[in-house]
Amino acid sequence: MAQYVVRYPHKLMRDYFGEPRYGIEAVRGRLQIDRDCRKLVFAAVQKVTEPDTWIAVVKLLAPSMRTDPAFRTWISSQLRAARESSRLLCQLAFDVLANACKPVEFVLLEAVLTRY
């Protein structure tokens, strides 16, 4: 299931308005009720290097992990690393769940602070 969730954003990007779109609530529901799956997906997302995939999976995890100390610590460390980088501009990524290009840092904050 963890591999499926990590590959899910690519399915959405290929067929944004089609069948994969209807699965977002099902994926979030599964992550909400299945603690083991949630842990595996969280471990998998920490290894993802592609920003588009990374932010989509973080947003899928957020409703069920928002209060989890490990999730919040990981988000904080990602934000700290982004602020300490020598880049002048925020890194942008395509948020397939919102159908918008957004700064990665904003999506991470949104994931931790917003109820979906």
Secondary structure, DSSP 8 states (H G I E B T S, - for coil): -HHHHHHHHHHHHHSTTSGGGGGHHHHHHHHHH-HHHHHHHHHHHTT---HHHHHHHHHHHHHHHTT-HHHHHHHHHHHHHHHHSS-SS--EEEETTTTEEEEHHHHHHHHHH---
